[in-house]
Amino acid sequence: MPYVPASPRPAPPPLQVRAQVVVAIGTAAWFVAFVLVAIWHRSLADHGHGEWLWITLAGWVFGLVGLPLSAVQTRSARRRAEARRAEAGRPDGPAGAAGAPARTEPPAPH
């Protein structure tokens, strides 16, 4: 039977990260790996690691695809946070109805 604590601790708040920076660094790392593997491709292929070139190329391409996607996600999160802040400021909105406390959201990463 698994151990279940009597009173579980609350979940920590979400960590705010700059996704575009993380994706850009990862994409650059995959590109550097691709270049290095391309330089030593013949030796790697002779030792049974010829697929590493394609793996690093795939990592770089997926990173390039992820850059605009992370930008879209960041803009969308910023718009949602602004909309929540605007809604919480209205006394007739859902946050002000029936004396319910307003929800506070952390600011979206820039």
Protein Blocks (a to p, Z undefined) as FASTA:
>chain_A
ZZddfbdcdddddddddfklmmmmmmmmmmmmmmmmmmmmmmmmmnopammmmmmmmmmm
mmmmmmmmmmmmmmmmmmmmmmmmmmmmpmkbmklgghiacdddddddZZ
